Amino acid sequence: MKTSSPFAIFTAILVSLFTSSCEEVIEYSPYQNIVPKKWKNQNISNYNALLPAANEVFEPFKVALIADTHTYYDEFEKQVKFINSFTDIDFVIHLGDVTLSANSREFEWYSDIMNKLNVPVITIIGNHDCLGNGYSIYTDMFGESNFYFEYRDVKFVIFDDIIWEKHIADPDFTWFNNALKNDGSYKHVIPFAHIAPWDDQFSMGNELYYNYILEENHISLSVHGHDHHYKWKQPYGEVNYMTVPSPDKQELIILDIHAEAVQVERLNY
């Protein structure tokens, strides 16, 4: 009886490993940028899911807000189930920090949970999401970090204001200022950014400049995450600032948007 040599057996094993599936990707590090095809460009696909409703004539609508779900996976699951109990929420905005360490598995865990929602979700980048190779993973998974979209005559401006983790001095205030312009066709223009301007990441100049841009564009409300607690305040004058709590607080924030005003609902569960 003939027997195979050890070299032949080793070669056969290698061939088997590399030809077993063309779809499988070998993961050398959890921080490498490997985004499954089904999770690419989620903000674009989710906005497309809002069409054609996004282009309809204005009527009041509601947007649920969540933030800083990293490390709170059980509470995050509960929050998703609570949102799904409503039939009058049009979509969800996540204010960032979907990960703790910005590794690819955390981004996938977030996507697995978030896509259990019955409505589309728009995901903003957070400072934790920019650690390591996180910015590259985020842009592959969700798209550009600075963008805006329109929904029923309301303009939602998503601003990437991460500084330290991106090793930059200033966020792109020129883009932000231009994006906030209202030519008269919008009922409201609402900016969203992970970090509020009073945070330590902002220099005093950037802090005051952020608010100056809002005032110049007649913005009445700016929405943020990062603090893990609900806050509503006017630290610089007339502009209202709101921070959204993390899921462990078991509180859901909803924007109830009318033509004349934007109202805030706080729901405990």
Long-range contacts (C-beta under 8 A, 24 or more apart in sequence): 27-104, 30-103, 30-104, 30-105, 31-101, 31-102, 31-103, 31-104, 31-132, 31-133, 32-104, 32-133, 33-104, 33-133, 33-136, 33-137, 33-140, 34-104, 35-104, 35-107, 35-137, 35-140, 35-141, 36-108, 39-107, 39-108, 39-111, 39-141, 40-140, 40-141, 41-141, 41-142, 41-143, 42-111, 42-121, 42-123, 42-141, 42-142, 42-143, 43-122, 43-123, 43-142, 43-143, 43-147, 44-143, 46-91, 46-120, 46-121, 46-122, 47-120, 47-122, 47-149, 49-120, 50-90, 50-91, 50-120, 50-151, 53-90, 53-151, 53-152, 54-149, 54-150, 54-151, 54-152, 55-152, 56-152, 57-152, 57-153, 58-152, 58-153, 58-154, 58-187, 58-259, 59-152, 60-256, 60-257, 60-258, 60-259, 61-90, 61-151, 61-152, 61-257, 62-86, 62-88, 62-89, 62-90, 62-254, 62-255, 62-256, 62-257, 62-265, 63-89, 63-90, 63-91, 63-92, 63-93, 63-254, 63-255, 63-257, 64-89, 64-91, 64-92, 64-93, 64-119, 64-252, 64-253, 64-254, 65-92, 65-93, 65-95, 65-223, 65-244, 65-252, 65-253, 65-254, 65-255, 66-92, 66-93, 66-94, 66-95, 66-244, 66-247, 66-252, 66-253, 67-94, 67-95, 67-96, 67-97, 67-126, 67-194, 67-224, 67-225, 67-226, 67-228, 67-243, 67-244, 67-245, 67-246, 68-95, 68-96, 68-97, 68-126, 68-225, 68-226, 68-228, 68-244, 68-246, 68-247, 69-94, 69-97, 69-98, 69-110, 69-113, 69-246, 69-247, 70-97, 70-98, 70-99, 70-100, 70-106, 70-126, 70-128, 71-100, 72-246, 72-247, 72-248, 73-109, 73-113, 75-246, 75-247, 75-248, 75-250, 76-113, 76-247, 77-113, 77-116, 78-247, 78-250, 78-269, 79-247, 79-250, 79-252, 79-269, 80-113, 80-114, 80-116, 80-117, 82-252, 82-267, 82-269, 83-117, 83-118, 83-119, 83-252, 84-116, 84-117, 84-118, 89-119, 89-254, 90-119, 90-151, 91-119, 91-120, 91-121, 91-122, 91-151, 92-117, 92-119, 92-120, 92-121, 92-122, 93-121, 93-122, 93-124, 93-156, 93-192, 93-223, 94-121, 94-122, 94-123, 94-124, 95-124, 95-126, 95-192, 95-194, 95-223, 95-224, 95-225, 95-226, 95-244, 96-123, 96-124, 96-125, 96-126, 96-127, 96-129, 96-194, 96-225, 96-226, 97-126, 97-127, 97-128, 97-129, 97-194, 97-225, 97-226, 98-123, 98-126, 98-129, 99-126, 99-128, 99-129, 99-131, 99-134, 100-128, 101-128, 101-131, 101-132, 102-128, 102-129, 102-130, 102-131, 102-132, 102-133, 102-134, 102-137, 102-138, 103-132, 103-134, 104-137, 107-134, 107-137, 107-138, 107-141, 111-141, 122-149, 122-156, 122-158, 124-158, 124-160, 124-192, 124-193, 124-194, 124-225, 125-160, 125-162, 125-194, 126-162, 126-194, 126-225, 126-226, 127-162, 127-164, 127-165, 127-194, 127-195, 127-201, 127-226, 128-165, 130-162, 130-165, 130-166, 131-165, 134-165, 135-166, 146-172, 146-175, 146-176, 146-179, 148-179, 150-186, 153-185, 153-186, 153-187, 154-186, 154-187, 154-188, 154-189, 154-190, 154-257, 155-182, 155-186, 155-188, 155-189, 155-190, 156-190, 156-192, 157-189, 157-190, 157-191, 157-192, 158-192, 158-193, 159-191, 159-192, 159-193, 160-193, 160-194, 161-193, 161-194, 161-195, 161-197, 161-201, 161-202, 161-210, 162-194, 162-195, 162-201, 163-195, 163-201, 163-202, 163-206, 164-201, 170-206, 171-206, 173-206, 173-209, 173-210, 173-213, 176-213, 177-213, 177-216, 177-217, 180-213, 180-214, 180-217, 180-219, 181-217, 182-217, 182-218, 187-257, 187-259, 188-220, 188-257, 188-262, 189-217, 189-219, 190-219, 190-221, 190-222, 190-223, 190-255, 190-262, 191-219, 191-222, 191-223, 192-222, 192-223, 192-224, 193-222, 193-223, 193-224, 194-224, 194-225, 194-226, 195-224, 195-225, 195-226, 196-222, 196-224, 196-226, 196-227, 196-241, 196-243, 197-241, 198-235, 199-226, 208-236, 211-236, 211-237, 211-239, 214-239, 215-239, 220-262, 221-262, 223-255, 230-266, 232-264
